[in-house]
Amino acid sequence: MRWNIAPAQRSALALAFGFVVFIGGLGAYVYSRHVWAQERLAELEPRYARLVGLGESGPALDTALAQRRAFLARHAYPLGQDVARAGSDALQRARETMSRAGLDVSTTQVLAAKEVDGFDRIPLMLRMEGELPALQSALTVLPSLSPSLFIESFTIQTIGMPKDGPQRLSLQANLFVLRSRK
C-alpha cells in the first residue's frame, strides 16, 4: 500500500514529528533534572535535619557552654593573667595551705611553663617537713582550692627514728596549675 501525501502535508508531518521529538527530548531533560534534584535533596536532608536540631538545642548548648566556662574557671587561670603571675599566685596559695596544715615549708619554686593541649602547664615545687597528720590535712584541703592545684608527684622520706612522738617526714611536692590559652 502506498500513500499519496502532498508536499505540504509532508512538511506538516515532518514539523509535527520534529515537534514530538523536541517535546520528548525536553521531557527527558526535565525528568533527568528532576531525578538529579531528588538525589540532591536526599543528600542534603540529613544535613538540614542536623542544622534544625542544632537550632532547636540552642538553649541546651548555651547552658552546656556556660557550665564548661564555669568548670574551666574553677580549674584554670584565665587567659588574661600572665603566666608568671599565675605561677606565683598558685605557689603562694600552696605555701599557705601547707603552712596552715602544720607543715614547715622550706623551699618553693615556680618552674618554666609548658604548652599542653590549649593550656600553659605551670609546674611548682615545694620542699617541706612535718608530721603525717599535717600532710593528710593539707592533702584534704588541696582539692577545694580554685583554680585547682594538681599533684604531679610526692616524695616522702622519714627523718630519723623518734623515741617519743610522731614520725617526722621530709616531703617534696611537685604540683602544677593550668592557665587557659584560649
ROMIVEX-19724 format. One record per residue: x, y, z of N, C-alpha, C in turn; residue in one letter. Coordinates in steps of 0.001 Angstrom, whole numbers, always signed. Each point is the difference from the previous one (the first is absolute). Layout:
n.u:X	n.v:Y	n.w:Z	ca.u:X	ca.v:Y	ca.w:Z	c.u:X	c.v:Y	c.w:Z	type:a
...
//
This chain:
n.u:+830	n.v:-1150	n.w:+0	ca.u:-830	ca.v:+1150	ca.w:+0	c.u:+891	c.v:+1234	c.w:+0	type:m
n.u:-404	n.v:+892	n.w:-790	ca.u:+789	ca.v:+1190	ca.w:-194	c.u:-868	c.v:+1200	c.w:+295	type:r
n.u:+515	n.v:+888	n.w:+757	ca.u:-778	ca.v:+1186	ca.w:+351	c.u:+442	c.v:+1154	c.w:-846	type:w
n.u:-942	n.v:+715	n.w:-411	ca.u:+316	ca.v:+1194	ca.w:-769	c.u:-137	c.v:+1192	c.w:+932	type:n
n.u:+1135	n.v:+603	n.w:+330	ca.u:-11	ca.v:+1140	ca.w:+906	c.u:+543	c.v:+1189	c.w:-768	type:i
n.u:-740	n.v:+1052	n.w:+96	ca.u:+394	ca.v:+1219	ca.w:-695	c.u:+1217	c.v:+608	c.w:+695	type:a
n.u:+801	n.v:+783	n.w:-724	ca.u:+1190	ca.v:+601	ca.w:+595	c.u:-323	c.v:+891	c.w:+1188	type:p
n.u:-1115	n.v:+707	n.w:-16	ca.u:-356	ca.v:+861	ca.w:+1125	c.u:-288	c.v:-856	c.w:+1225	type:a
n.u:-631	n.v:-1168	n.w:-252	ca.u:-296	ca.v:-886	ca.w:+1128	c.u:+1285	c.v:-637	c.w:+532	type:q
n.u:+948	n.v:-268	n.w:-906	ca.u:+1276	ca.v:-569	ca.w:+446	c.u:+731	c.v:+959	c.w:+921	type:r
n.u:+41	n.v:+1245	n.w:-390	ca.u:+692	ca.v:+958	ca.w:+867	c.u:-752	c.v:+186	c.w:+1304	type:s
n.u:-1336	n.v:-107	n.w:+0	ca.u:-766	ca.v:+102	ca.w:+1237	c.u:+272	c.v:-1228	c.w:+876	type:a
n.u:+78	n.v:-1192	n.w:-604	ca.u:+308	ca.v:-1212	ca.w:+744	c.u:+1434	c.v:+48	c.w:+564	type:l
n.u:+942	n.v:+496	n.w:-806	ca.u:+1377	ca.v:+122	ca.w:+459	c.u:+76	c.v:+984	c.w:+1164	type:a
n.u:-742	n.v:+1104	n.w:-120	ca.u:-35	ca.v:+983	ca.w:+1080	c.u:-631	c.v:-604	c.w:+1253	type:l
n.u:-1082	n.v:-758	n.w:-170	ca.u:-657	ca.v:-646	ca.w:+1135	c.u:+927	c.v:-1037	c.w:+631	type:a
n.u:+680	n.v:-795	n.w:-845	ca.u:+940	ca.v:-985	ca.w:+502	c.u:+1142	c.v:+682	c.w:+751	type:f
n.u:+543	n.v:+1079	n.w:-526	ca.u:+1065	ca.v:+768	ca.w:+657	c.u:-479	c.v:+565	c.w:+1336	type:g
n.u:-1259	n.v:+461	n.w:+20	ca.u:-561	ca.v:+529	ca.w:+1225	c.u:-115	c.v:-1088	c.w:+1059	type:f
n.u:-457	n.v:-1191	n.w:-418	ca.u:-126	ca.v:-1134	ca.w:+928	c.u:+1374	c.v:-396	c.w:+528	type:v
n.u:+1021	n.v:-32	n.w:-876	ca.u:+1356	ca.v:-330	ca.w:+434	c.u:+511	c.v:+1067	c.w:+966	type:v
n.u:-248	n.v:+1272	n.w:-323	ca.u:+424	ca.v:+1102	ca.w:+871	c.u:-664	c.v:-118	c.w:+1375	type:f
n.u:-1310	n.v:-227	n.w:+30	ca.u:-726	ca.v:-130	ca.w:+1265	c.u:+513	c.v:-1224	c.w:+767	type:i
n.u:+257	n.v:-1100	n.w:-710	ca.u:+538	ca.v:-1202	ca.w:+658	c.u:+1366	c.v:+272	c.w:+608	type:g
n.u:+886	n.v:+693	n.w:-739	ca.u:+1327	ca.v:+346	ca.w:+516	c.u:-98	c.v:+938	c.w:+1192	type:g
n.u:-903	n.v:+992	n.w:-112	ca.u:-202	ca.v:+930	ca.w:+1104	c.u:-508	c.v:-751	c.w:+1235	type:l
n.u:-912	n.v:-932	n.w:-213	ca.u:-525	ca.v:-810	ca.w:+1111	c.u:+1090	c.v:-832	c.w:+645	type:g
n.u:+887	n.v:-598	n.w:-834	ca.u:+1103	ca.v:-811	ca.w:+536	c.u:+951	c.v:+881	c.w:+804	type:a
n.u:+265	n.v:+1225	n.w:-503	ca.u:+877	ca.v:+930	ca.w:+713	c.u:-620	c.v:+397	c.w:+1346	type:y
n.u:-1282	n.v:+337	n.w:-8	ca.u:-679	ca.v:+390	ca.w:+1232	c.u:-6	c.v:-1166	c.w:+985	type:v
n.u:-232	n.v:-1216	n.w:-474	ca.u:+3	ca.v:-1173	ca.w:+864	c.u:+1389	c.v:-227	c.w:+609	type:y
n.u:+1050	n.v:+145	n.w:-819	ca.u:+1357	ca.v:-202	ca.w:+527	c.u:+340	c.v:+1068	c.w:+1046	type:s
n.u:-424	n.v:+1229	n.w:-219	ca.u:+222	ca.v:+1061	ca.w:+990	c.u:-792	c.v:-287	c.w:+1281	type:r
n.u:-1194	n.v:-545	n.w:-143	ca.u:-820	ca.v:-340	ca.w:+1154	c.u:+682	c.v:-1099	c.w:+832	type:h
n.u:+527	n.v:-1021	n.w:-668	ca.u:+703	ca.v:-1081	ca.w:+695	c.u:+1224	c.v:+563	c.w:+708	type:v
n.u:+747	n.v:+874	n.w:-674	ca.u:+1185	ca.v:+624	ca.w:+608	c.u:-402	c.v:+803	c.w:+1234	type:w
n.u:-1074	n.v:+781	n.w:-97	ca.u:-448	ca.v:+811	ca.w:+1133	c.u:-434	c.v:-888	c.w:+1165	type:a
n.u:-659	n.v:-1110	n.w:-273	ca.u:-427	ca.v:-916	ca.w:+1051	c.u:+1224	c.v:-598	c.w:+712	type:q
n.u:+1014	n.v:-348	n.w:-774	ca.u:+1221	ca.v:-538	ca.w:+597	c.u:+685	c.v:+1038	c.w:+885	type:e
n.u:+65	n.v:+1239	n.w:-469	ca.u:+598	ca.v:+1086	ca.w:+796	c.u:-785	c.v:+231	c.w:+1283	type:r
n.u:-1335	n.v:-6	n.w:-98	ca.u:-828	ca.v:+179	ca.w:+1190	c.u:+226	c.v:-1133	c.w:+995	type:l
n.u:+103	n.v:-1234	n.w:-501	ca.u:+255	ca.v:-1140	ca.w:+885	c.u:+1364	c.v:+140	c.w:+673	type:a
n.u:+955	n.v:+578	n.w:-705	ca.u:+1334	ca.v:+207	ca.w:+541	c.u:+17	c.v:+1134	c.w:+1019	type:e
n.u:-771	n.v:+1051	n.w:-238	ca.u:-6	ca.v:+1167	ca.w:+881	c.u:-930	c.v:-149	c.w:+1199	type:l
n.u:-971	n.v:-872	n.w:-72	ca.u:-993	ca.v:-123	ca.w:+1073	c.u:+623	c.v:-299	c.w:+1363	type:e
n.u:+952	n.v:-950	n.w:+116	ca.u:+597	ca.v:-227	ca.w:+1329	c.u:+743	c.v:+1229	c.w:+528	type:p
n.u:+671	n.v:+721	n.w:-874	ca.u:+712	ca.v:+1204	ca.w:+423	c.u:-974	c.v:+1051	c.w:+500	type:r
n.u:-1077	n.v:+172	n.w:-719	ca.u:-1016	ca.v:+969	ca.w:+394	c.u:-612	c.v:-404	c.w:+1347	type:y
n.u:-258	n.v:-1289	n.w:+173	ca.u:-569	ca.v:-479	ca.w:+1263	c.u:+955	c.v:+275	c.w:+1158	type:a
n.u:+1311	n.v:-179	n.w:-231	ca.u:+980	ca.v:+305	ca.w:+1050	c.u:-10	c.v:+1469	c.w:+343	type:r
n.u:-71	n.v:+857	n.w:-1016	ca.u:-41	ca.v:+1440	ca.w:+251	c.u:-1254	c.v:+400	c.w:+768	type:l
n.u:-1133	n.v:-592	n.w:-364	ca.u:-1242	ca.v:+285	ca.w:+724	c.u:+140	c.v:-469	c.w:+1447	type:v
n.u:+587	n.v:-1173	n.w:+189	ca.u:+215	ca.v:-520	ca.w:+1354	c.u:+915	c.v:+887	c.w:+814	type:g
n.u:+1063	n.v:+503	n.w:-626	ca.u:+892	ca.v:+920	ca.w:+703	c.u:-729	c.v:+1285	c.w:+368	type:l
n.u:-823	n.v:+479	n.w:-918	ca.u:-761	ca.v:+1218	ca.w:+289	c.u:-965	c.v:-192	c.w:+1153	type:g
n.u:-630	n.v:-1160	n.w:+51	ca.u:-947	ca.v:-276	ca.w:+1072	c.u:+700	c.v:-256	c.w:+1332	type:e
n.u:+1240	n.v:-496	n.w:-50	ca.u:+716	ca.v:-271	ca.w:+1247	c.u:+885	c.v:+1173	c.w:+405	type:s
n.u:-249	n.v:+1166	n.w:-547	ca.u:+783	ca.v:+1192	ca.w:+331	c.u:+58	c.v:+300	c.w:+1487	type:g
n.u:-1145	n.v:+36	n.w:+701	ca.u:+61	ca.v:+275	ca.w:+1440	c.u:+795	c.v:-1059	c.w:+776	type:p
n.u:-134	n.v:-1255	n.w:-386	ca.u:+759	ca.v:-1058	ca.w:+677	c.u:+1500	c.v:+166	c.w:-259	type:a
n.u:+347	n.v:+378	n.w:-1229	ca.u:+1411	ca.v:+237	ca.w:-314	c.u:+538	c.v:+1207	c.w:+764	type:l
n.u:-810	n.v:+1047	n.w:+139	ca.u:+412	ca.v:+1175	ca.w:+768	c.u:+241	c.v:-370	c.w:+1460	type:d
n.u:-880	n.v:-827	n.w:+554	ca.u:+160	ca.v:-450	ca.w:+1381	c.u:+1270	c.v:-829	c.w:+151	type:t
n.u:+234	n.v:-908	n.w:-937	ca.u:+1207	ca.v:-837	ca.w:+48	c.u:+1259	c.v:+852	c.w:-129	type:a
n.u:-52	n.v:+1010	n.w:-856	ca.u:+1153	ca.v:+890	ca.w:-161	c.u:+259	c.v:+785	c.w:+1279	type:l
n.u:-1049	n.v:+477	n.w:+640	ca.u:+158	ca.v:+727	ca.w:+1265	c.u:+583	c.v:-913	c.w:+1076	type:a
n.u:-453	n.v:-1259	n.w:+38	ca.u:+535	ca.v:-949	ca.w:+969	c.u:+1471	c.v:-290	c.w:-276	type:q
n.u:+356	n.v:-121	n.w:-1291	ca.u:+1396	ca.v:-249	ca.w:-360	c.u:+882	c.v:+1166	c.w:+405	type:r
n.u:-491	n.v:+1218	n.w:-228	ca.u:+777	ca.v:+1186	ca.w:+383	c.u:+173	c.v:+82	c.w:+1514	type:r
n.u:-1050	n.v:-332	n.w:+753	ca.u:+93	ca.v:+3	ca.w:+1462	c.u:+986	c.v:-1068	c.w:+473	type:a
n.u:-53	n.v:-1173	n.w:-627	ca.u:+925	ca.v:-1081	ca.w:+340	c.u:+1437	c.v:+424	c.w:-296	type:f
n.u:+202	n.v:+630	n.w:-1143	ca.u:+1333	ca.v:+460	ca.w:-374	c.u:+488	c.v:+1066	c.w:+972	type:l
n.u:-883	n.v:+926	n.w:+381	ca.u:+385	ca.v:+1043	ca.w:+948	c.u:+331	c.v:-602	c.w:+1367	type:a
n.u:-641	n.v:-1099	n.w:+344	ca.u:+239	ca.v:-668	ca.w:+1285	c.u:+1368	c.v:-679	c.w:+27	type:r
n.u:+447	n.v:-495	n.w:-1159	ca.u:+1216	ca.v:-810	ca.w:-17	c.u:+1213	c.v:+642	c.w:-671	type:h
n.u:-152	n.v:+1134	n.w:-675	ca.u:+1142	ca.v:+601	ca.w:-711	c.u:-42	c.v:+1514	c.w:+128	type:a
n.u:+1176	n.v:+589	n.w:-50	ca.u:+97	ca.v:+1458	ca.w:-16	c.u:-474	c.v:+503	c.w:-1363	type:y
n.u:-568	n.v:+1199	n.w:-52	ca.u:-488	ca.v:+517	ca.w:-1286	c.u:+1142	c.v:+428	c.w:-912	type:p
n.u:-319	n.v:+144	n.w:-1268	ca.u:+975	ca.v:+404	ca.w:-1016	c.u:+611	c.v:+1360	c.w:+318	type:l
n.u:-790	n.v:+889	n.w:+556	ca.u:+465	ca.v:+1363	ca.w:+264	c.u:+1082	c.v:+95	c.w:+1054	type:g
n.u:+172	n.v:-1017	n.w:+817	ca.u:+1005	ca.v:+61	ca.w:+1051	c.u:+1348	c.v:-476	c.w:-531	type:q
n.u:+1025	n.v:+741	n.w:+333	ca.u:+1360	ca.v:-312	ca.w:-422	c.u:+446	c.v:-1338	c.w:+596	type:d
n.u:+788	n.v:-764	n.w:-736	ca.u:+471	ca.v:-1309	ca.w:+449	c.u:+801	c.v:+127	c.w:+1294	type:v
n.u:+899	n.v:+967	n.w:+72	ca.u:+831	ca.v:+165	ca.w:+1197	c.u:-865	c.v:+358	c.w:+1209	type:a
n.u:-969	n.v:+863	n.w:-218	ca.u:-885	ca.v:+399	ca.w:+1097	c.u:-867	c.v:-1185	c.w:+457	type:r
n.u:-497	n.v:-779	n.w:-948	ca.u:-796	ca.v:-1180	ca.w:+350	c.u:+850	c.v:-985	c.w:+791	type:a
n.u:+1249	n.v:-195	n.w:-408	ca.u:+888	ca.v:-916	ca.w:+707	c.u:+298	c.v:+461	c.w:+1415	type:g
n.u:+294	n.v:+1286	n.w:+171	ca.u:+301	ca.v:+489	ca.w:+1350	c.u:-1241	c.v:-1	c.w:+887	type:s
n.u:-1175	n.v:+282	n.w:-573	ca.u:-1238	ca.v:-62	ca.w:+775	c.u:-265	c.v:-1430	c.w:+455	type:d
n.u:+161	n.v:-957	n.w:-894	ca.u:-224	ca.v:-1402	ca.w:+344	c.u:+1004	c.v:-467	c.w:+1051	type:a
n.u:+1244	n.v:+431	n.w:-140	ca.u:+1020	ca.v:-382	ca.w:+976	c.u:-324	c.v:+577	c.w:+1373	type:l
n.u:-466	n.v:+1239	n.w:+40	ca.u:-377	ca.v:+624	ca.w:+1267	c.u:-1168	c.v:-744	c.w:+646	type:q
n.u:-1009	n.v:-385	n.w:-808	ca.u:-1148	ca.v:-743	ca.w:+536	c.u:+430	c.v:-1373	c.w:+524	type:r
n.u:+905	n.v:-666	n.w:-721	ca.u:+495	ca.v:-1313	ca.w:+439	c.u:+798	c.v:+134	c.w:+1289	type:a
n.u:+841	n.v:+1011	n.w:+71	ca.u:+816	ca.v:+232	ca.w:+1200	c.u:-886	c.v:+268	c.w:+1214	type:r
n.u:-1021	n.v:+858	n.w:-177	ca.u:-916	ca.v:+314	ca.w:+1109	c.u:-778	c.v:-1239	c.w:+442	type:e
n.u:-450	n.v:-805	n.w:-960	ca.u:-759	ca.v:-1209	ca.w:+327	c.u:+864	c.v:-973	c.w:+795	type:t
n.u:+1222	n.v:-205	n.w:-430	ca.u:+892	ca.v:-934	ca.w:+695	c.u:+368	c.v:+529	c.w:+1390	type:m
n.u:+246	n.v:+1301	n.w:+110	ca.u:+351	ca.v:+590	ca.w:+1298	c.u:-1166	c.v:-64	c.w:+969	type:s
n.u:-1216	n.v:+313	n.w:-483	ca.u:-1183	ca.v:-70	ca.w:+868	c.u:-242	c.v:-1424	c.w:+502	type:r
n.u:+356	n.v:-983	n.w:-807	ca.u:-194	ca.v:-1395	ca.w:+406	c.u:+1035	c.v:-448	c.w:+1027	type:a
n.u:+1068	n.v:+790	n.w:+182	ca.u:+1011	ca.v:-341	ca.w:+1000	c.u:+1315	c.v:-473	c.w:-581	type:g
n.u:+186	n.v:+110	n.w:-1291	ca.u:+1266	ca.v:-381	ca.w:-624	c.u:+927	c.v:+1210	c.w:-43	type:l
n.u:+1291	n.v:-235	n.w:+181	ca.u:+1002	ca.v:+1064	ca.w:-79	c.u:+549	c.v:+30	c.w:-1417	type:d
n.u:-377	n.v:+1026	n.w:-763	ca.u:+435	ca.v:+109	ca.w:-1394	c.u:+1360	c.v:+673	c.w:-15	type:v
n.u:+994	n.v:-683	n.w:-600	ca.u:+1355	ca.v:+539	ca.w:-18	c.u:+384	c.v:+581	c.w:-1351	type:s
n.u:-405	n.v:-625	n.w:-1082	ca.u:+389	ca.v:+446	ca.w:-1339	c.u:-1205	c.v:-66	c.w:-924	type:t
n.u:-144	n.v:+1053	n.w:-803	ca.u:-1051	ca.v:+1	ca.w:-1029	c.u:+597	c.v:+522	c.w:-1295	type:t
n.u:-576	n.v:-449	n.w:-1104	ca.u:+514	ca.v:+443	ca.w:-1292	c.u:-1075	c.v:-168	c.w:-1063	type:q
n.u:-107	n.v:+1005	n.w:-872	ca.u:-854	ca.v:-91	ca.w:-1183	c.u:+917	c.v:-357	c.w:-1160	type:v
n.u:-313	n.v:-1080	n.w:-701	ca.u:+830	ca.v:-451	ca.w:-1116	c.u:-565	c.v:+538	c.w:-1321	type:l
n.u:+725	n.v:-207	n.w:-1064	ca.u:-399	ca.v:+525	ca.w:-1315	c.u:-1292	c.v:-660	c.w:-492	type:a
n.u:-900	n.v:+831	n.w:-511	ca.u:-1287	ca.v:-488	ca.w:-499	c.u:+183	c.v:-697	c.w:-1346	type:a
n.u:-882	n.v:-976	n.w:-249	ca.u:-5	ca.v:-725	ca.w:-1271	c.u:-1405	c.v:+61	c.w:-580	type:k
n.u:-90	n.v:+77	n.w:-1324	ca.u:-1308	ca.v:-8	ca.w:-666	c.u:-460	c.v:-1449	c.w:-171	type:e
n.u:-1224	n.v:-276	n.w:+509	ca.u:-561	ca.v:-1348	ca.w:-84	c.u:-1487	c.v:+116	c.w:-322	type:v
n.u:-410	n.v:-459	n.w:-1176	ca.u:-1418	ca.v:-101	ca.w:-378	c.u:-810	c.v:+1270	c.w:+271	type:d
n.u:+470	n.v:+1132	n.w:-431	ca.u:-758	ca.v:+1241	ca.w:+160	c.u:+156	c.v:+649	c.w:+1360	type:g
n.u:+925	n.v:-493	n.w:+813	ca.u:+260	ca.v:+565	ca.w:+1319	c.u:+1487	c.v:+230	c.w:+171	type:f
n.u:+332	n.v:+937	n.w:+887	ca.u:+1369	ca.v:+114	ca.w:+492	c.u:+32	c.v:-802	c.w:+1289	type:d
n.u:+876	n.v:-979	n.w:+60	ca.u:+150	ca.v:-838	ca.w:+1198	c.u:+1168	c.v:+576	c.w:+777	type:r
n.u:-307	n.v:+536	n.w:+1203	ca.u:+1002	ca.v:+691	ca.w:+803	c.u:+380	c.v:-893	c.w:+1179	type:i
n.u:+1208	n.v:-602	n.w:-27	ca.u:+424	ca.v:-883	ca.w:+1093	c.u:+456	c.v:+795	c.w:+1227	type:p
n.u:-281	n.v:-550	n.w:+1176	ca.u:+409	ca.v:+578	ca.w:+1276	c.u:+715	c.v:-1086	c.w:+795	type:l
n.u:+995	n.v:+401	n.w:+784	ca.u:+712	ca.v:-951	ca.w:+835	c.u:+52	c.v:+564	c.w:+1414	type:m
n.u:-367	n.v:-824	n.w:+979	ca.u:+56	ca.v:+394	ca.w:+1405	c.u:+749	c.v:-1069	c.w:+781	type:l
n.u:+907	n.v:+438	n.w:+879	ca.u:+668	ca.v:-921	ca.w:+936	c.u:-445	c.v:+415	c.w:+1394	type:r
n.u:-341	n.v:-1003	n.w:+792	ca.u:-504	ca.v:+297	ca.w:+1332	c.u:+261	c.v:-1155	c.w:+941	type:m
n.u:-229	n.v:+270	n.w:+1271	ca.u:+125	ca.v:-1011	ca.w:+1040	c.u:-1235	c.v:+83	c.w:+876	type:e
n.u:-348	n.v:-1137	n.w:+597	ca.u:-1133	ca.v:-12	ca.w:+902	c.u:-376	c.v:-1416	c.w:+363	type:g
n.u:-1124	n.v:-96	n.w:+679	ca.u:-494	ca.v:-1295	ca.w:+447	c.u:-1098	c.v:-484	c.w:-932	type:e
n.u:-267	n.v:-1296	n.w:+57	ca.u:-987	ca.v:-620	ca.w:-882	c.u:-1401	c.v:+625	c.w:+136	type:l
n.u:-501	n.v:+289	n.w:+1197	ca.u:-1333	ca.v:+627	ca.w:+87	c.u:-55	c.v:+1364	c.w:-701	type:p
n.u:+1096	n.v:+759	n.w:+45	ca.u:+32	ca.v:+1295	ca.w:-692	c.u:-47	c.v:-203	c.w:-1510	type:a
n.u:+702	n.v:-1001	n.w:-495	ca.u:-32	ca.v:-309	ca.w:-1431	c.u:-1408	c.v:-418	c.w:-422	type:l
n.u:-629	n.v:-858	n.w:+789	ca.u:-1363	ca.v:-425	ca.w:-317	c.u:-959	c.v:+1191	c.w:-24	type:q
n.u:+162	n.v:+895	n.w:+952	ca.u:-846	ca.v:+1195	ca.w:+50	c.u:+196	c.v:+861	c.w:-1250	type:s
n.u:+1256	n.v:+180	n.w:-412	ca.u:+285	ca.v:+808	ca.w:-1195	c.u:-578	c.v:-648	c.w:-1252	type:a
n.u:+114	n.v:-1312	n.w:-101	ca.u:-496	ca.v:-696	ca.w:-1186	c.u:-1522	c.v:+21	c.w:-91	type:l
n.u:-684	n.v:+96	n.w:+1128	ca.u:-1466	ca.v:+93	ca.w:-52	c.u:-462	c.v:+1379	c.w:-421	type:t
n.u:+819	n.v:+1017	n.w:+233	ca.u:-370	ca.v:+1373	ca.w:-367	c.u:+311	c.v:+299	c.w:-1467	type:v
n.u:+1020	n.v:-616	n.w:-563	ca.u:+431	ca.v:+305	ca.w:-1379	c.u:-1134	c.v:-63	c.w:-1032	type:l
n.u:-866	n.v:-1003	n.w:-5	ca.u:-1047	ca.v:-46	ca.w:-1031	c.u:-1011	c.v:+1142	c.w:+56	type:p
n.u:-90	n.v:+683	n.w:+1147	ca.u:-975	ca.v:+1086	ca.w:+114	c.u:+535	c.v:+1332	c.w:-518	type:s
n.u:+1274	n.v:+73	n.w:-307	ca.u:+584	ca.v:+1261	ca.w:-472	c.u:-448	c.v:+296	c.w:-1431	type:l
n.u:-146	n.v:+1284	n.w:-281	ca.u:-402	ca.v:+403	ca.w:-1345	c.u:+821	c.v:+1206	c.w:-421	type:s
n.u:+617	n.v:-12	n.w:-1147	ca.u:+186	ca.v:-1075	ca.w:-965	c.u:+742	c.v:-1170	c.w:+629	type:p
n.u:-275	n.v:-1161	n.w:-527	ca.u:+491	ca.v:-1249	ca.w:+575	c.u:+1518	c.v:-114	c.w:-53	type:s
n.u:+526	n.v:-604	n.w:+1062	ca.u:+1398	ca.v:-405	ca.w:+39	c.u:+13	c.v:-1507	c.w:-224	type:l
n.u:+672	n.v:-440	n.w:-1040	ca.u:+55	ca.v:-1414	ca.w:-340	c.u:+1305	c.v:-593	c.w:+516	type:f
n.u:-84	n.v:-1201	n.w:+553	ca.u:+1186	ca.v:-671	ca.w:+529	c.u:+614	c.v:-840	c.w:-1107	type:i
n.u:+1257	n.v:+271	n.w:-280	ca.u:+729	ca.v:-812	ca.w:-978	c.u:+711	c.v:-1149	c.w:+700	type:e
n.u:+717	n.v:+327	n.w:+1100	ca.u:+675	ca.v:-1055	ca.w:+753	c.u:+306	c.v:+492	c.w:+1414	type:s
n.u:+184	n.v:-959	n.w:+884	ca.u:+379	ca.v:+265	ca.w:+1378	c.u:+1154	c.v:-920	c.w:+338	type:f
n.u:+1024	n.v:+535	n.w:+637	ca.u:+1088	ca.v:-814	ca.w:+514	c.u:-16	c.v:+166	c.w:+1512	type:t
n.u:-113	n.v:-1108	n.w:+710	ca.u:-96	ca.v:+40	ca.w:+1457	c.u:+1109	c.v:-874	c.w:+586	type:i
n.u:+749	n.v:+577	n.w:+933	ca.u:+1042	ca.v:-746	ca.w:+705	c.u:-150	c.v:+254	c.w:+1493	type:q
n.u:+340	n.v:-996	n.w:+778	ca.u:-41	ca.v:+180	ca.w:+1450	c.u:+1290	c.v:+672	c.w:+453	type:t
n.u:-114	n.v:+755	n.w:+1088	ca.u:+1173	ca.v:+669	ca.w:+568	c.u:+270	c.v:-645	c.w:+1362	type:i
n.u:+1067	n.v:-739	n.w:+79	ca.u:+403	ca.v:-611	ca.w:+1272	c.u:-1035	c.v:-957	c.w:+554	type:g
n.u:+287	n.v:-512	n.w:+1184	ca.u:-894	ca.v:-915	ca.w:+706	c.u:-353	c.v:+641	c.w:+1334	type:m
n.u:-1191	n.v:+511	n.w:+145	ca.u:-341	ca.v:+661	ca.w:+1266	c.u:-262	c.v:-1024	c.w:+1111	type:p
n.u:+426	n.v:+350	n.w:+1219	ca.u:-284	ca.v:-865	ca.w:+1132	c.u:-1382	c.v:+320	c.w:+541	type:k
n.u:-317	n.v:+1259	n.w:+32	ca.u:-1306	ca.v:+437	ca.w:+472	c.u:-595	c.v:+921	c.w:-1058	type:d
n.u:-1289	n.v:-92	n.w:-221	ca.u:-677	ca.v:+894	ca.w:-932	c.u:-98	c.v:-580	c.w:-1402	type:g
n.u:-690	n.v:+728	n.w:-840	ca.u:-234	ca.v:-476	ca.w:-1367	c.u:+1244	c.v:+102	c.w:-884	type:p
n.u:+0	n.v:-772	n.w:-1028	ca.u:+1090	ca.v:-39	ca.w:-978	c.u:+17	c.v:+1288	c.w:-806	type:q
n.u:+1176	n.v:+586	n.w:-182	ca.u:+148	ca.v:+1189	ca.w:-851	c.u:+305	c.v:-464	c.w:-1426	type:r
n.u:-542	n.v:+775	n.w:-954	ca.u:+159	ca.v:-334	ca.w:-1410	c.u:+663	c.v:+1140	c.w:-738	type:l
n.u:+792	n.v:-342	n.w:-988	ca.u:+554	ca.v:+966	ca.w:-941	c.u:-762	c.v:-213	c.w:-1312	type:s
n.u:-562	n.v:+1066	n.w:-536	ca.u:-887	ca.v:-119	ca.w:-1163	c.u:+472	c.v:+890	c.w:-1139	type:l
n.u:-179	n.v:-483	n.w:-1197	ca.u:+135	ca.v:+843	ca.w:-1186	c.u:-1260	c.v:-206	c.w:-829	type:q
n.u:-720	n.v:+1078	n.w:-227	ca.u:-1239	ca.v:-52	ca.w:-780	c.u:+244	c.v:+676	c.w:-1337	type:a
n.u:-289	n.v:-720	n.w:-1063	ca.u:+26	ca.v:+585	ca.w:-1343	c.u:-1450	c.v:+173	c.w:-428	type:n
n.u:-432	n.v:+1251	n.w:-65	ca.u:-1371	ca.v:+348	ca.w:-345	c.u:+6	c.v:+740	c.w:-1328	type:l
n.u:-1170	n.v:+219	n.w:-561	ca.u:-102	ca.v:+868	ca.w:-1159	c.u:-1373	c.v:+641	c.w:-45	type:f
n.u:-54	n.v:+1125	n.w:-671	ca.u:-1263	ca.v:+705	ca.w:-249	c.u:-116	c.v:+212	c.w:-1502	type:v
n.u:-1201	n.v:+263	n.w:-443	ca.u:-258	ca.v:+237	ca.w:-1431	c.u:-436	c.v:+1439	c.w:-223	type:l
n.u:+434	n.v:+556	n.w:-1120	ca.u:-461	ca.v:+1306	ca.w:-440	c.u:-541	c.v:-176	c.w:-1412	type:r
n.u:-1202	n.v:+447	n.w:-209	ca.u:-653	ca.v:-165	ca.w:-1311	c.u:+750	c.v:+803	c.w:-1064	type:s
n.u:+107	n.v:-587	n.w:-1195	ca.u:+625	ca.v:+711	ca.w:-1122	c.u:-1033	c.v:+445	c.w:-1009	type:r
n.u:-1294	n.v:-266	n.w:+268	ca.u:-1060	ca.v:+377	ca.w:-937	c.u:-1002	c.v:+889	c.w:+670	type:k
//
